Amino acid sequence: MKGVTLWLLHRITGLLLIAGLAVHFAVMHFSGPEGITHEVVLRRLSNPWWIAFNLAFLAAAIYHGFYGLRGLAVEYVGSLRLQRVCLWLIVVTASLLMGTGIYILTLG
C-alpha cells in the first residue's frame, strides 16, 4: 500500500474507534438492571453482529495503535537495520494480537 493510503486508513480507524468506543461505553456502562455478568456477555457474543462489531473494533484498535508505533519507529530509530527489526516486531505482534482476539471471539 502507498503511504497516503496507510495514512488515510489510520484516520478512518481513528473515527471507527470513536464510534466503537461510544457503543462499547453505552453497552457496558448503561446496560440496565441486569448489569454485566458472564451470562450476559456470553449471550451477547453468541450474536454474529456483536462478534462482527468486536472484531471490527479490535482490528481498528490494533491497526491504529500499531501504525502509530510504526510511525514512531520510522521517525526515531536511526539505523535502517534496527528500523526493519522494529517494523517486523510490530507486524508480528499485531498479527499475534489479532489472531488471539479472533480465537477468543470465535470460541463459542
N, C-alpha and C positions, 0 to 999 in steps of 0.2 A: 504494500500500500504506500501511497505517496504521503509525504509529511502533512500536507494540508488535510487529507482525508482522516489521518490519525488524530490530528488536532481537532477537527470538526466532531469526530466521534467522541473525543474527550469532553467536549462541550455538551453534546447530546446526552451522554451518560450522566453528566452533572445535573441536567434537567430531569432525567429519569430518576435520579437519586432523590431529588427534592420531592417529586411526586410520590415515589415509593415510600419515602420516609413519612410523608403525611398519611398515607394509607396505613402503614405499619403502626404509627403512633396512635391513630384513631382506633384501630382494631385492638391493639394491645393495652391501651390505657383507658379506653372508653368502651369496654366490652360488655358493659351491663352487669346485672346482678349475678350472673353465673361465674364471672371472673375468668381468670386464665388458669385452667387446670390441664393436667396431662391429657385427659379425655377430650377436652375442647380442642386442644392443639392437634391431636390425632384425627379428630373428626374433620377439622379444617384441612389438614394435609391429605385427606382422602379425596378431596375435591380437586379435579385436574386444573381448574382455574387458579386455585391457590398455589398449587405446585408450579404452574407456569409463572405466576406472579413472583414467587420466591426465587425461582431460577433466573428470571429476568433481573430482579433486584440484586441477586448475588453476582450475576455476570456484569451488571453495570458497576457495582461497587468494586469488584476485582479489577475490571479494566481501568476504571477511573483512578483508583489508587496506584496500581502498578504502572500505568502510563505516567503518572506524576513522579514515581520513583525513577522511571526511565529518564525523564527529563532532568532529574537531579544528577543521575549518573552521567549523562551526556555533558551536562554543564560543569560539574565539579571534579570529575575523575579525569586527570590529565593524560595518563598513559592509555594509548589506544588498546593495548592488550588487556589491561585491567578493566577498561570500559567494556570490552567484549565479554569478559568474565562476569561482570556485574549484570549486563544485559541478559546473558544466558541464565544466571541465577534468578533474575526477575521473571523470565519466561517460565522456567521450571517451577518456581514457587507458585506463581499464579495458576499454572496448569494443575499442580497438585491440589491447591485450594479449591479450584473449580471442580475437579474430579471428586474430591471429598464431599463438597456440597451437593453435587448431583447424586452421589451414592446415598447420602443421608436423606435427601428429599424423595428419593425413589425407593426407599426400603419397603414401604407398605404396599 
